[in-house]
């Protein structure tokens, strides 16, 4: 089964940091429904990519 992730640590770190930045943008506007949606979706993607990143070999 194909994963929604890259196969090297450099690109994995870039994806993870981008997802964390988007999550922080959503947290800035947590008082708005769109900000809540961005924060939740970004947080879930960050968690998924963090677990995938941990499984990559150096």
Long-range contacts (C-beta under 8 A, 24 or more apart in sequence): 3-52, 4-48, 5-49, 5-52, 5-53, 7-56, 8-56, 9-53, 9-56, 9-58, 12-49, 12-52, 12-53, 12-56, 13-53, 15-49, 16-46, 16-49, 16-50, 16-53, 19-45, 19-46, 19-49, 20-46
